[in-house]
Amino acid sequence: MPCSTALTVYFATHSIGTVVVTALACSLLLQLAYFASVLFLIWRSGWANRSGEMAEHFGSCKEGGSQPPDDGEVRNESSDVPQLLPMNGVSLLR
């Protein structure tokens, strides 16, 4: 794009100085647009993650709903308190 802009400006003005300034300005605008789009995509992905977490949180608070236990949790038959699985033969909860 900067090359086509430079050629267009050269054929319109026949000035090398104007071509250089226009090409630099075009390059700067392209870099700013790229940087802004990357920031927007990062912001949008963070927004999507937060809204997904909120939906998950509100989905687990519904009355009458049940969720399967998380990975790494085992329910003891005598109580509903989740207990962590032992890692390498060592239990964290005693």
C-alpha positions in Angstrom: 0.0 0.0 0.0 2.7 2.5 0.8 4.3 1.8 -2.6 1.1 2.4 -4.5 0.5 5.6 -2.6 4.1 6.7 -3.3 3.7 6.0 -7.0 0.4 7.8 -7.1 1.8 10.9 -5.3 4.9 10.9 -7.5 2.9 10.9 -10.8 0.5 13.6 -9.4 3.2 15.9 -8.0 6.5 14.9 -9.5 8.2 15.7 -6.2 10.4 13.2 -4.4 10.1 15.1 -1.1 6.3 14.8 -1.1 6.6 11.1 -1.9 8.9 10.5 1.1 6.6 12.4 3.5 3.5 10.7 2.1 5.0 7.3 2.3 6.2 7.8 5.9 2.7 9.2 6.9 1.0 6.2 5.2 3.4 3.8 7.0 2.7 5.5 10.3 -1.0 5.3 9.9 -0.8 1.6 9.0 1.2 0.9 12.1 -1.2 2.8 14.3 -4.2 1.0 12.8 -2.4 -2.4 13.4 -1.6 -1.5 17.0 -5.1 -0.4 17.7 -6.6 -3.5 16.2 -4.3 -5.7 18.3 -5.3 -3.8 21.4 -9.0 -4.2 20.5 -8.6 -7.9 20.0 -6.9 -8.3 23.4 -9.6 -6.2 25.1 -12.4 -8.2 23.4 -10.8 -11.6 24.4 -10.6 -10.4 28.0 -14.2 -9.2 27.9 -15.3 -12.6 26.5 -13.4 -14.5 29.2 -14.9 -12.3 32.0 -18.5 -12.7 30.6 -17.9 -16.5 30.3 -16.8 -16.7 33.9 -19.8 -14.6 35.0 -22.2 -16.9 33.0 -20.6 -19.9 34.5 -20.9 -18.4 38.0 -24.6 -17.5 37.5 -25.3 -20.8 35.9 -24.0 -22.6 39.0 -26.3 -20.5 41.3 -29.5 -21.7 39.7 -32.0 -23.3 42.1 -32.6 -27.0 41.6 -29.7 -27.3 39.2 -26.9 -29.7 39.7 -23.4 -29.7 38.4 -21.0 -32.6 38.1 -18.0 -32.4 40.5 -14.9 -30.8 39.3 -11.9 -32.9 38.2 -9.7 -33.8 41.1 -12.6 -33.9 43.6 -14.1 -37.0 45.2 -17.2 -36.9 47.3 -17.1 -38.9 50.5 -20.3 -41.0 50.9 -20.7 -39.9 54.5 -20.7 -36.2 53.7 -21.1 -33.8 50.9 -17.7 -32.1 51.6 -15.4 -32.4 48.6 -12.0 -33.9 49.3 -8.9 -33.5 47.2 -7.4 -36.6 45.7 -4.0 -37.6 47.2 -1.0 -36.6 45.0 1.9 -39.0 45.0 0.4 -40.9 47.9 0.3 -37.8 50.1 -3.0 -36.5 51.2 -3.3 -32.7 51.6 -6.4 -33.1 53.9 -6.3 -35.3 56.9 
